[in-house]
Amino acid sequence: MKAPTDYRIVGTSVPRVDIPAKLAGDAVFVHDVRVPGMLHGRVVRPPYAGVGRTVTSSAARCIGRRVVDCAPARRPRRWS
């Protein structure tokens, strides 16, 4: 274990080198990353409980949209 006199950062003000880029709008965040062929996702849930499936036909008609239906993955498990 270190002696308290060996600590150089704890208890002192450390300059924030990332602040100027954030204030100028030049900082790159994870949400700014774009990968070729990247898709963005959205989970669409039924408006109320008890609905078996969410209607995706209107979303499928939109140009440039891809619909992924995961209904088979939602089947209830059988416990043995």
C-alpha positions in Angstrom: 0.0 0.0 0.0 1.2 3.5 -0.8 2.0 6.1 1.8 -0.3 9.1 1.6 2.6 11.3 0.6 3.2 9.2 -2.5 -0.2 10.1 -4.1 0.1 12.8 -6.6 -3.4 13.1 -8.1 -5.7 12.3 -5.3 -6.9 15.5 -3.6 -5.7 17.8 -6.4 -7.4 19.5 -9.3 -6.5 17.8 -12.6 -6.9 19.8 -15.8 -9.6 18.4 -18.1 -7.9 18.1 -21.5 -11.2 16.9 -23.1 -13.3 20.1 -22.3 -12.0 22.3 -25.2 -12.9 19.7 -27.8 -16.4 19.3 -26.3 -17.1 23.0 -26.1 -16.0 23.5 -29.7 -18.1 20.6 -30.9 -15.1 18.7 -32.2 -15.3 15.8 -29.7 -16.1 12.4 -31.2 -18.6 10.3 -29.2 -19.6 6.7 -29.7 -22.9 7.8 -31.3 -20.9 9.7 -34.0 -19.4 6.5 -35.3 -20.7 5.4 -38.7 -19.8 2.0 -40.2 -20.5 1.1 -43.8 -23.8 -0.8 -44.0 -24.7 0.0 -40.4 -28.3 -0.3 -39.4 -30.1 1.5 -36.6 -32.7 -0.5 -34.6 -35.9 0.2 -32.8 -38.0 -2.1 -30.7 -41.6 -1.8 -31.5 -43.9 -3.3 -28.9 -47.7 -3.9 -29.0 -49.8 -1.0 -27.7 -51.3 -3.2 -24.9 -50.7 -6.6 -23.3 -52.2 -9.6 -24.9 -51.5 -8.7 -28.5 -49.8 -11.6 -30.2 -47.9 -9.7 -32.8 -47.1 -6.1 -33.7 -48.2 -5.1 -37.2 -45.0 -4.4 -39.2 -46.6 -4.1 -42.7 -46.6 -0.2 -42.6 -42.9 -0.1 -41.6 -42.0 -2.7 -44.3 -43.5 -0.4 -47.0 -41.2 2.5 -46.1 -38.4 3.0 -48.5 -35.0 2.1 -47.1 -36.4 0.3 -44.1 -35.7 -3.3 -43.0 -38.0 -5.1 -40.7 -36.7 -7.9 -38.5 -39.5 -10.0 -36.9 -38.3 -11.9 -33.9 -41.7 -13.4 -33.0 -40.3 -17.0 -33.1 -37.8 -16.1 -30.5 -40.6 -15.0 -28.1 -42.1 -18.5 -27.8 -42.6 -19.5 -24.2 -40.1 -22.0 -22.9 -41.2 -25.4 -21.7 -39.8 -26.2 -18.3 -38.9 -29.8 -17.7 
